[in-house]
Amino acid sequence: MGHEIGVIGGDGIGPEVVAATREVLDAVADVHSLDLSYVEHGWSCRGYAETGSMMPDDGLDRLAQHDAILLGAVGWPGVPDHVSLWGLLIPIRRHFRQYVNERPIALFEGMESPLRRLEPGGLDLVVVRENVEGEYSEIGGRLNRGFPDELAIQEAVFTRAGVTRIVDHAFALARTRRGYVTSATKSNGIIHTMPFWDEVVRERAEQHPDVRCDQELIDAFAAKVVLDPGRFDVIVASNLFGDILSDLTAAVAGSIGIAPSANLDPTREHPSMFEPVHGSAPDIAGQGVANPIGTVWSAVMMLDHLGHGEAATELMAAVRASLRDPATRTRDLGGTADTAAVTAALVAHVRGRTS
């Protein structure tokens, strides 16, 4: 059975890392006899500047026809970040009920953490971020704009259904790993939503007695991720806390350039979306030096989601091999390789042309 992938290159280095990933995916498809096809959607901040919209009115209807979505990066100087985010990424996540955001991170052989005592293998975790409610709600507004008494209100929204399903997903994922879930909270300071979050976590933990579960206050949690990152296995967190912790853990692993993410609708009623965690990096756009690993690792997650576990495993092995080799590390990893060199190495590993 074939799979049609909707592709949104986006802005900055987004089209570059997506093009590299498609080249690698073509090799994977050839080796494993997969039928992958692509439909390009040229939606970006440049398009917004020309049309006043991040995507056309029927954009979500077009994306609904695909089996999965591969996104590069969105954002460009001159277009406010909230415009690009709320005009494209967040509508996709919410319209397609992609309530799970999985963000794995690991310190691989060949990478160097900024933490002097952390060795390869010493960090291997997944941040499971609630992706469609929480602190990133649309409820609120501004009053008396421009006056001294101007007011801004932003409401956080936590539902029992929303918290339950993300926590259950984290427990199910932990069962496939080391059997340990840590919940991020701030119930000592946020008086309503966080105690509610904690209550639901405790309730669901009782239904998963084979998985160890504890919780950490987000401020102490951030410190412990730096001081003892190897302790953690699966981290479950609200939209805001998960966003912050996934960037922090990627930095601890050596570079946000390798960090992937999957926006999942576990029911599979809608397409899921796969994208690197990094931004559009306008400062290096067009130079051919962007690290494609974050997008390629996202494609690994996409292959696995589409039911091609063997192909995903072999592509992940190619990623690990590329990171081990000093000649195929980009400059954010302390190397000198450009995007093309990393891509060529990944293709060679996939095709078995390396020792």
Buried (B, 14 or more C-beta within 10 A) or exposed (E): EEBBBBBBBBBBBBBBBBBBBBBBBBBBBEBBEBEBEBBEBEBBBBBBEEEEEBBEEEBBEBBBEBBBBBBBBBBBEEBEEEBBBBBBBBBBBBBBBBBBBBBBBBBBEBBBBEBEEBEBEBBBBBBBBBBBBBBBBEEEEEEEEEEEEEEEEEEBBBEEEBBBBBBBBBBBBBBEBBBBBBBBBBBEEBEEBBBBBBEBBEEBBEEBEEBBBEBBBBEEBBEBBBEEBEEBBBBBBBBBBBBBBBBBBBBBBBBBBBBBBBBBBBEEEBBBBBBBBBBBBBEBBEEEBBBBBBBBBBBBBBBBBBEBEEBBEBBBEBBEBBBBBEEBBBBBBEBEBBBBBBBBBBBBBBEEEEE
